[in-house]
Amino acid sequence: MLLLTVALVGSLAMNAGLLVGRALTGWKPVEEQAEDESPSFEETWSWGEGEVKAVRIPLQGALFRYVSDGGFFTARIDPIESILRQIRAAQNDEAVTAIILEVSSPGGDMTSSDEIYQAVRDFKQSVPGRRVVAHIQDLAASGAYYAILPADWIVAEPTAMMGSIGVIMQTLNWKTLSEKLGVTDTTIKSGLHKDLLNPFQEVSAEQRAFLQELVDEAYTRFFDAVVADRSIEAERLREVADGRVFGVEVARQYNLIDQVGYWSDVVAHLPAMCAEESVKIVRYEHKLSFSDWLASMRAPLHLPRWMKSDAPRVMYLWRP
């Protein structure tokens, strides 16, 4: 009975908190929309002015899908979903004529990179005349470079690195070590290759062959996209499309970027790209509702790395 009373009091207090929060923040009911189809953000005026807008969207860090641990007063966010939602919000806004992708990333998994690539293409094709600028601040390697290929104009800062046009699949094998330690695995499987890349077993020649086929298929997709989007001859691209990273001079020689420059060059060039006299540049901020704020008031639980699933996967990633 005591536990029931405590639970009831807690529930009443939580509901009262929600009502007070809504009153203090001026909350009003709005017309319901599909949150993922029509995402909304707080819009912050960043630079310039004009009747039309361009949205700054960061591509920062490794491009993998995961939910960040968050923390006190911090929302839990999947970084890839965040990028896709920002592109989608820009696409849904009739006043937005361009997006600016601000890049500092070594790439990531193939699917995440490809999802961003397709979202950028969808934005460009949604309304005639829409433009995409990619500003490489520090690094646009592998999947990060792949993701920005549909951009109309790629500008890289003088000290930036890019490239790493290639694919990697990597894992550890503990067979020799486990034999020395007397540790063995017990695997019950439904087919010969169900435990492919089992770290306690040698990888057979047959297994290597079809894994290589997967990697080669992913590489062909990457390579063909560069050829098509950057208008470069395949034979010429093969000279540098071996996984290496390179600086801006090599990138410019092979038509992999359009200009070496800074943010000031992006701002100066943007109105002409959009056929406008001036453009208002904004950025999106994640809105934290009162209920989200309440939910964030908990200590984040950080699991050790070894407790998290990290299966081998095909990656567009520069990992030196």
N, C-alpha and C positions, 0 to 999 in steps of 0.2 A: 504493500500500500504506500509506503514511504517513497519507494522508487517511482511509482506511478505519479505521485504528487510532485516530486522533483522534476520529472519529465514534462508534466503539464505546465508547471511554472516556467521551465526553460523555454517551452514552445511559445507560451504567451509573451515572454520577454523578447524572443527573437522576432515575432510578428510585430510587437510594439516598436522594436528597433527599426524594422523595415519601413513602417509607417512614418516614424520620425525622420528617417533618412530621406524618404521621398518628399516629405514636406520641406525639409531644409534645402534639398537640392532642386526644388521646383519641378519635380517629376510630374509629367502628365502622360496620360495614355496616348499612344500614337497608332496610326494605322499599321496593322500587322503586316510584315513583309518577311519573305524567306531570308533568314539571316545569312546563310551561306551563298545564296544566289545574288542577294543585294546587300553586301556587307556595308557597314557605315563606320566612319572614323571621325575623330575630332580633327578638323583641318586647321593647320597652322600656316600663316603667311610667312614664307621664307625669304623671298627675293623678288624684286621688280614689281611691276604693276601692269594691269591691262584687263581687257574684257575676257580674254581666254586664259586658260590655266595650263600649267605643266606640273606634274607631280614627281617629286623626288622619291625614289624607291630604293632602299639599300639592299645590296646582295653582299652580305658580310659573313665571313667565317665559312666553315665547311657546310656544304649543302646536303644535309641529311634530314629525314623526317624523324622527329622525336618530340616529346613534350618536355619542355624545360622544367626543372624542379620548382622554379619560382621561389617565393620566400614571403616574408611578412610584407603585406600590402603590394605584392607583385603577382600579376596574372600568370598562369601557366600557358605557354605559347609554343605551338609547333612553328618553327621558323619558316619552313617551306610553305605551309598553309598561310602564314602571315603574308609572305610575298605574293602568293596567288590571290589572296583576298584584296590586297592593295591594288594589284593590276586590275582585278575585276571591278573594284569600286571606281577606279579611274575610267574604265571602259563604260560603266553605267552613267557616268556624269557627262552630260552633253557639252558642258563648258570646258572639258579637258581636251586639249588638242595634242598633247605630247606627254610622254613619261621620260624621266631621266633615271637610268639605272646606274647607281653608284656602286662600283665593284671593288671588292678587296677579298678575294676568296680563292682557295686552292682547288675548288671543285667539290665533288661529292659523289653520291651514288647516281647511277645512270638515269633512273626513273625520275628522281627529283629534278635533275638538270633538264631532262626532256620535258617535264611538266611546265617548267618556267619558260623554256624555249617556245612551247606551243601557246602558252598564255600571252607571250609577247607578240607572237604572230596574230593571235586572235584580236588583240587590241588594235594592231595596225589595220587589220582588215575590217574592223567593226564600222568605221566611218571613213569615207574617202578623205585623204589629206592628213590623217593622224600620223605623227612622227614619233620615233624612238631614238633617244640618244643614250649611248653607253659611255660612262666616264670611268675609266680604269684608274683608280687612285694608287693602288699599290701592287695588286696581283689579280690576274684573271687567268687562272690556269685550268686546263682540262674542262671539267663540267661547267665552270664559271664562264669560260670563253664560249663554250657551246651554247649556253643559255642566252648569251647576248648577240648571237649571230644574226638574228633578224633586224638588229638595230640599223637605222638609216645612216648613222654617223657614229663612229667609235673614236673617241679621243683618249689618249693614254698620257699620263704624266711622265716626265722625262726619266724618272727613276723606276717606273713600273716594270714588272715582268709579266709575261703572258705565254700562251702556247700550251705545251704539254698535251698536244693532240694525240691522244692514245687512251688505252684502256688497261686497267689492272685488276687482277683477282689474286688475293694473297691470303695465306693462312699459315699456321705453324704446324709442324709435324714433330710429335714427341716420341715416336716409336723407339728410337735408339736409347733415349734417356729413360723411358719407362721400362725398357728391358733391363737396364742397369739397376734400376730401383726396385725391380720386381713388381711393377704395377701393370695390370692388364685391364682391358675393358670387357664388358659383357654387352653384346649388341644383338638384339633380336629384330630381324628386319623382314620385310615382305618381298624384297627383290635384291638382285645382285648389287645394284648401285645406290640403294636407299641410304647407305651411310657414306656416301661420296665425301671425300676429304676428311674422313675420320682421322683425327690426329694420332691415333694409336696404330694405324695401318699404313703401309706403303701405298702410294698412288700408282696404279697400274698404267701402262702405256695406253691402253684403251681409254681409261678415264681421262688421262691427260689430253688425248686427241679430241674428245668431245667437249671438254672444258675450253680447249683452245679454239674450237669452232664457235663456241658462245662468245668468247672474247673477240674473235675476228669479225663476227657479225656486228657486234657493238661498235667496233672500230670503223667498219665500213659505213655505218650510219653516221658517225661523227665526221669522217673524212668527206663523205658525199655532201653533208650539210655545209661544210666549209667551202667546198668547191662551188656549190650553188649560190650560197648567200654572199660570198666574198668575190665571186667572179674571177676565180683563179684556175689556171690549167692544172689538171690532176698531176701531171708529171712534175711540174714545178713545185707543187705543194708537197709531194713525197720527199723532197730534199730536206724538209724541216718537220714533217709530220711523223716523227719517230719517238715522240714522248718528251723531247727536250723542251725546256723553257728558254726563252730568249728575251732580249730587251727591245726597246722601241725601234731602234734602227733596223734590226732584222725584220721586225713585224711590219714596218713601213715598206721595206724592200719587197716583201711578199704580199703586199696589199691586205694584210691582216688587221690593220688599223687605218684610220683616215687622217689622223692628225696627232701630233705630239703637243700637248697643252695642259692647261689647268682649268679649274672651275671658272675662272674669269673668261676663258675662251668659250666654255659651254654657254655661259650667260650671254656673251656677245653674239654668238652664232645662232642661238635658238630662235629669235624672232624671224630671221630670214628663212630658216627651215620651215617655220610654220606659216609663212606668208603673212606675218602680222607685224605691226609697228612695235608692239611691246607684248610681253607675256608675263603674267603673274605666276610665280613659282611657289608652290605650296608643298607641304609634306603632311603625311597622315600620322596621327597619334592614336594608339589603342584607347578606346573608351573603357573605363573601369566603372561598371555600374555599382550601385550600393550593395547589391547581393554578391557581386564579384568581390567587392572590398571585404565583405564579411567572410566570404569563403577563403580569402587569401590570408586571414589572420590565424595562421597555423604555422608551426615550425616545419620547414621542409624536411622530408625524409630522403637522405642521400644513401643510396645503395652502393656497396663496393662495386668496382668495375667488373669483377669476375662474376657477380651475380646478375649482370645484365646480358641479355642476348645480343651477340654480335657475330652472327653467322657470316661466312664468306659470301661476298656478293660482287657483281660486276660493277666497277666504279670508273667514272670519269674524274679521277682524282690525282693531283700531284702530291705524292707523299715521299719526300726525300728521306 
